[in-house]
Each structure stands twice: as C-alpha cells, then as structure tokens.
Amino acid sequence: AGEASQQQGVLIASPLLNEYMRSYAVLRQVSLRLAERGISSLRFDFNGLGNSLGDLSQVSIDEWANNLSDAMDELQRRSGCETVTVIGVRFSSHLVSALSQVRDIENLVLWDPVIDGGMWHEELLGVQSRHFDKLDLRPDHNNQEYYGHVVSESFAEDLQARSFDAIRAKRIAAVTTEDEQLPDALAKVCSEHLTVPFQCEWRAVISEVIYSRHLVQAFSEAVK
C-alpha cells in the first residue's frame, strides 16, 4: 500500500485454501492496475495461510474475520484513505459481508462469491475426493482435511453452520465468471453485475493458475 493520503483505498481479501494460489496472479495484476490509477491497495494473507503466521489446524473462522478488520485498519493507517472498497473472492465474500455489518465500507466487489459455508464445505470435499481417487490415495480420517489443508473439527463444524445474513455498503458489485451463478440473496442487493467470458472451474480444477485479462479489466471497471 502507498503512504500518501488519498480518497480511496482498496482492501483485497483473497480466497482461501487451494483457491488462494489459483487466483494470486489475477489479484496481483488488479493491484498493479489500481496503483497505475493512484489507488493504494492492500493484499494480505489470513492466519495459517500463505506467508502469515499460525497453524491452520488451530485457526478459527472468527480469527480470519478479525484478520480482515485488522487489515482494513492497516490500509487506512498506511494510505490515509477516506473511503474503503473491499474485494472479496469466493468464501472471503462471506467474511466481507460480516465485516460490512460492523465497519463503514463504501464499495464491495465480490468475485464468484460463496456466502454459504456448508455449500463450500461440500465443494471442497468433492474436489478432494476426486483428487484422492485419481491418485489412489486416501485422506487421513483422523483430521478434517480439504485437499491437503488440515483444519480442526470445530472449524469444519463452524464452516458448515455459516450462512448469509446481510451485507451493507453504499455500492455492491459482483463479478462472476461464465460457469458461476450469483446467489439469489446477493443478486437482490447488487447494484452492478459483471459477467466475465472465462471459466475458473473452482470445483473441477485443483491447482491451475487462473489468469484472464477480462477478469482484470472487470475489476478495474468495478472499482469506481
């Protein structure tokens, strides 16, 4: 993030687990595009993921929610921005919606949002099952595992109980790829919906890097 005071800053909440690395290149390009426009942005890693400290097996979803709030504070401290736009990707959109209930957010931009934890839990298990079947391996049933990411049983139980409550922002935009549908609950509150001619195949592909100039352009248009 830049240090100069400015009107708008953008906080990027990356997707989680194996979806993090798949989207890394696109979100990096989004940050670079924003910098070219003189807009400071902050990308960060949730506890237990990427370069952040912490053991994923000890992390809770509430802890990730706190990470997001702390990152918003840091963006405002570094940039001096007056308003904040938050980009949420996949299940981080759920965390962003919770943040919007307690923090003043100007704009929300949600990429292929997953707001139902139980649905995401089933998707992750499906991806893992196909992977292990392909390699003739079996997961360790002593742990809850989402494709190599070991989490606690309490984490998995909390994830399955998570559902969409409400979302608040002056403007809410959704960016969906052509193989995804915007949840009805979000469709009712989004003021803008951009569909990108690209398929991310979140439920079918494990590690292939996502990159599409159409996605980068869509985010540039969505961040006003």
GUTORGU-348399 format. One record per residue (C-alpha): x, y, z; residue in three letters. Coordinates in Angstrom, 3 decimals. Layout:
GUTORGU-348399
<pt <X, Y, Z>, "ala">
...
//
This chain:
GUTORGU-348399
<pt <0.000, 0.000, 0.000>, "ala">
<pt <1.184, 3.510, -0.677>, "gly">
<pt <1.862, 6.044, 2.069>, "glu">
<pt <0.326, 9.174, 0.522>, "ala">
<pt <-3.060, 10.337, 1.744>, "ser">
<pt <-5.826, 9.783, -0.789>, "gln">
<pt <-9.563, 9.488, -1.014>, "gln">
<pt <-9.989, 5.777, -1.790>, "gln">
<pt <-8.152, 2.624, -0.758>, "gly">
<pt <-8.842, -0.969, -1.799>, "val">
<pt <-8.601, -3.952, 0.522>, "leu">
<pt <-8.254, -7.296, -1.264>, "ile">
<pt <-9.500, -10.352, 0.657>, "ala">
<pt <-8.001, -13.297, -1.206>, "ser">
<pt <-9.773, -16.640, -1.481>, "pro">
<pt <-8.798, -19.371, 0.941>, "leu">
<pt <-7.035, -22.744, 0.950>, "leu">
<pt <-6.159, -24.104, -2.513>, "asn">
<pt <-8.103, -21.294, -4.208>, "glu">
<pt <-5.546, -18.779, -2.885>, "tyr">
<pt <-2.703, -19.716, -5.246>, "met">
<pt <-5.026, -20.160, -8.217>, "arg">
<pt <-6.120, -16.512, -8.025>, "ser">
<pt <-2.796, -14.976, -6.974>, "tyr">
<pt <-1.719, -13.765, -10.447>, "ala">
<pt <-5.051, -12.091, -11.211>, "val">
<pt <-5.203, -10.270, -7.888>, "leu">
<pt <-1.604, -9.114, -8.231>, "arg">
<pt <-2.454, -7.601, -11.623>, "gln">
<pt <-5.512, -5.932, -10.103>, "val">
<pt <-3.246, -4.306, -7.506>, "ser">
<pt <-0.877, -3.092, -10.224>, "leu">
<pt <-3.766, -1.640, -12.248>, "arg">
<pt <-5.022, 0.188, -9.168>, "leu">
<pt <-1.539, 1.573, -8.487>, "ala">
<pt <-1.428, 2.954, -12.040>, "glu">
<pt <-4.604, 4.877, -11.182>, "arg">
<pt <-3.039, 6.202, -7.981>, "gly">
<pt <-5.179, 3.979, -5.746>, "ile">
<pt <-3.496, 2.244, -2.813>, "ser">
<pt <-4.412, -1.379, -2.227>, "ser">
<pt <-3.553, -3.952, 0.393>, "leu">
<pt <-3.416, -7.706, -0.165>, "arg">
<pt <-2.762, -9.858, 2.879>, "phe">
<pt <-2.681, -13.487, 3.974>, "asp">
<pt <-5.138, -14.795, 6.543>, "phe">
<pt <-3.640, -16.507, 9.592>, "asn">
<pt <-2.377, -20.005, 8.848>, "gly">
<pt <-2.231, -19.355, 5.093>, "leu">
<pt <0.390, -18.029, 2.674>, "gly">
<pt <3.140, -16.103, 4.450>, "asn">
<pt <1.163, -15.409, 7.625>, "ser">
<pt <1.986, -16.914, 10.966>, "leu">
<pt <-0.188, -19.504, 12.637>, "gly">
<pt <-1.062, -23.164, 12.378>, "asp">
<pt <-4.074, -23.669, 10.118>, "leu">
<pt <-5.251, -26.561, 12.277>, "ser">
<pt <-5.601, -24.092, 15.182>, "gln">
<pt <-7.231, -21.241, 13.248>, "val">
<pt <-10.914, -20.302, 13.529>, "ser">
<pt <-13.170, -18.515, 11.057>, "ile">
<pt <-13.711, -15.743, 13.618>, "asp">
<pt <-9.933, -15.255, 13.653>, "glu">
<pt <-9.992, -14.777, 9.878>, "trp">
<pt <-12.775, -12.219, 10.315>, "ala">
<pt <-10.571, -10.329, 12.775>, "asn">
<pt <-7.670, -10.505, 10.294>, "asn">
<pt <-9.864, -8.769, 7.729>, "leu">
<pt <-10.831, -5.982, 10.134>, "ser">
<pt <-7.188, -5.508, 11.176>, "asp">
<pt <-6.143, -5.342, 7.511>, "ala">
<pt <-8.714, -2.600, 6.904>, "met">
<pt <-7.223, -0.625, 9.804>, "asp">
<pt <-3.741, -1.079, 8.340>, "glu">
<pt <-4.820, 0.065, 4.880>, "leu">
<pt <-6.348, 3.224, 6.340>, "gln">
<pt <-3.293, 3.858, 8.508>, "arg">
<pt <-0.821, 3.486, 5.626>, "arg">
<pt <-2.730, 5.288, 2.893>, "ser">
<pt <-4.786, 7.789, 4.859>, "gly">
<pt <-7.711, 6.897, 2.617>, "cys">
<pt <-11.082, 8.384, 3.433>, "glu">
<pt <-13.155, 5.538, 1.953>, "thr">
<pt <-12.527, 1.825, 1.543>, "val">
<pt <-13.507, -0.562, -1.219>, "thr">
<pt <-13.244, -4.244, -0.296>, "val">
<pt <-12.763, -7.005, -2.858>, "ile">
<pt <-13.923, -10.419, -1.651>, "gly">
<pt <-13.226, -13.647, -3.540>, "val">
<pt <-15.141, -16.902, -3.098>, "arg">
<pt <-15.661, -17.628, 0.649>, "phe">
<pt <-13.821, -14.486, 1.711>, "ser">
<pt <-17.001, -12.797, 0.428>, "ser">
<pt <-18.744, -14.276, 3.471>, "his">
<pt <-16.122, -12.692, 5.732>, "leu">
<pt <-16.524, -9.401, 3.878>, "val">
<pt <-20.303, -9.479, 4.372>, "ser">
<pt <-19.777, -9.946, 8.119>, "ala">
<pt <-17.275, -7.072, 8.177>, "leu">
<pt <-19.789, -4.820, 6.440>, "ser">
<pt <-22.116, -5.173, 9.429>, "gln">
<pt <-19.638, -3.529, 11.789>, "val">
<pt <-17.440, -1.321, 9.584>, "arg">
<pt <-18.177, 1.547, 7.225>, "asp">
<pt <-17.417, 0.258, 3.704>, "ile">
<pt <-18.008, 2.438, 0.669>, "glu">
<pt <-17.936, -0.244, -2.037>, "asn">
<pt <-17.914, -4.022, -2.142>, "leu">
<pt <-16.718, -6.014, -5.153>, "val">
<pt <-17.336, -9.776, -4.934>, "leu">
<pt <-15.743, -12.298, -7.309>, "trp">
<pt <-17.646, -15.606, -7.716>, "asp">
<pt <-18.912, -15.180, -4.148>, "pro">
<pt <-19.631, -18.167, -1.908>, "val">
<pt <-21.685, -16.981, 1.043>, "ile">
<pt <-22.895, -20.348, 2.337>, "asp">
<pt <-20.269, -22.214, 4.357>, "gly">
<pt <-21.998, -25.580, 4.132>, "gly">
<pt <-22.018, -25.367, 0.346>, "met">
<pt <-18.310, -24.508, 0.232>, "trp">
<pt <-17.554, -27.387, 2.632>, "his">
<pt <-19.215, -29.836, 0.239>, "glu">
<pt <-17.415, -28.330, -2.759>, "glu">
<pt <-14.030, -28.699, -1.059>, "leu">
<pt <-14.731, -32.302, -0.083>, "leu">
<pt <-15.791, -33.050, -3.643>, "gly">
<pt <-12.558, -31.635, -5.058>, "val">
<pt <-10.526, -33.595, -2.528>, "gln">
<pt <-12.387, -36.840, -3.209>, "ser">
<pt <-11.749, -36.617, -6.935>, "arg">
<pt <-8.077, -35.888, -6.330>, "his">
<pt <-7.520, -38.795, -3.952>, "phe">
<pt <-9.440, -41.181, -6.196>, "asp">
<pt <-7.271, -40.175, -9.134>, "lys">
<pt <-4.043, -40.809, -7.223>, "leu">
<pt <-5.382, -43.897, -5.457>, "asp">
<pt <-4.762, -42.238, -2.091>, "leu">
<pt <-6.988, -41.890, 0.931>, "arg">
<pt <-7.187, -38.917, 3.285>, "pro">
<pt <-6.329, -39.162, 6.959>, "asp">
<pt <-9.716, -39.588, 8.592>, "his">
<pt <-8.283, -38.562, 11.973>, "asn">
<pt <-8.332, -34.972, 10.711>, "asn">
<pt <-10.701, -32.814, 8.731>, "gln">
<pt <-8.849, -32.139, 5.514>, "glu">
<pt <-9.646, -30.003, 2.498>, "tyr">
<pt <-7.214, -31.053, -0.203>, "tyr">
<pt <-4.081, -31.064, 1.932>, "gly">
<pt <-5.222, -28.282, 4.264>, "his">
<pt <-5.829, -29.748, 7.707>, "val">
<pt <-8.309, -27.874, 9.872>, "val">
<pt <-9.854, -28.619, 13.244>, "ser">
<pt <-13.194, -30.367, 13.595>, "glu">
<pt <-14.561, -27.235, 15.267>, "ser">
<pt <-13.502, -25.214, 12.210>, "phe">
<pt <-15.329, -27.620, 9.880>, "ala">
<pt <-18.441, -27.551, 12.058>, "glu">
<pt <-18.420, -23.747, 12.164>, "asp">
<pt <-17.911, -23.582, 8.395>, "leu">
<pt <-20.925, -25.796, 7.746>, "gln">
<pt <-23.063, -23.618, 10.009>, "ala">
<pt <-22.152, -20.384, 8.233>, "arg">
<pt <-24.880, -18.864, 6.088>, "ser">
<pt <-25.546, -15.478, 4.553>, "phe">
<pt <-27.070, -12.953, 6.924>, "asp">
<pt <-26.898, -9.492, 5.394>, "ala">
<pt <-24.488, -7.183, 3.653>, "ile">
<pt <-24.113, -3.429, 3.888>, "arg">
<pt <-22.297, -0.979, 1.650>, "ala">
<pt <-23.166, 2.085, -0.360>, "lys">
<pt <-22.482, 0.119, -3.542>, "arg">
<pt <-22.191, -3.636, -4.122>, "ile">
<pt <-20.838, -5.047, -7.379>, "ala">
<pt <-20.469, -8.695, -8.356>, "ala">
<pt <-18.003, -10.169, -10.839>, "val">
<pt <-18.875, -13.703, -11.911>, "thr">
<pt <-17.250, -15.979, -14.458>, "thr">
<pt <-19.450, -17.684, -17.007>, "glu">
<pt <-19.568, -21.040, -15.181>, "asp">
<pt <-20.805, -19.476, -11.920>, "glu">
<pt <-24.155, -18.066, -10.828>, "gln">
<pt <-24.688, -15.172, -8.465>, "leu">
<pt <-26.534, -16.329, -5.310>, "pro">
<pt <-30.090, -15.007, -5.220>, "asp">
<pt <-29.504, -13.293, -1.876>, "ala">
<pt <-26.724, -11.214, -3.410>, "leu">
<pt <-28.482, -10.626, -6.722>, "ala">
<pt <-31.175, -8.741, -4.808>, "lys">
<pt <-28.721, -6.251, -3.311>, "val">
<pt <-26.082, -5.854, -6.050>, "cys">
<pt <-26.211, -2.598, -7.947>, "ser">
<pt <-23.895, -3.936, -10.643>, "glu">
<pt <-23.209, -7.428, -12.013>, "his">
<pt <-20.402, -8.080, -14.490>, "leu">
<pt <-20.154, -11.478, -16.188>, "thr">
<pt <-16.690, -12.371, -17.485>, "val">
<pt <-16.237, -14.679, -20.514>, "pro">
<pt <-13.960, -17.091, -18.670>, "phe">
<pt <-14.367, -20.308, -16.663>, "gln">
<pt <-12.483, -20.637, -13.381>, "cys">
<pt <-13.732, -24.190, -12.745>, "glu">
<pt <-13.417, -23.799, -8.982>, "trp">
<pt <-14.956, -27.220, -8.304>, "arg">
<pt <-13.121, -29.134, -11.018>, "ala">
<pt <-9.558, -27.851, -11.121>, "val">
<pt <-7.123, -28.165, -8.220>, "ile">
<pt <-4.077, -26.008, -8.864>, "ser">
<pt <-4.185, -24.481, -12.345>, "glu">
<pt <-3.413, -20.775, -12.168>, "val">
<pt <-6.302, -18.525, -13.168>, "ile">
<pt <-5.424, -15.672, -15.442>, "tyr">
<pt <-7.704, -13.685, -17.680>, "ser">
<pt <-7.296, -10.137, -18.922>, "arg">
<pt <-11.107, -9.988, -18.950>, "his">
<pt <-11.135, -10.582, -15.185>, "leu">
<pt <-8.522, -7.909, -14.551>, "val">
<pt <-10.488, -5.469, -16.710>, "gln">
<pt <-13.733, -6.307, -14.898>, "ala">
<pt <-12.167, -5.434, -11.546>, "phe">
<pt <-10.818, -2.195, -12.982>, "ser">
<pt <-14.363, -1.314, -14.047>, "glu">
<pt <-15.922, -2.426, -10.769>, "ala">
<pt <-13.631, -0.295, -8.594>, "val">
<pt <-15.033, 3.179, -9.237>, "lys">
//
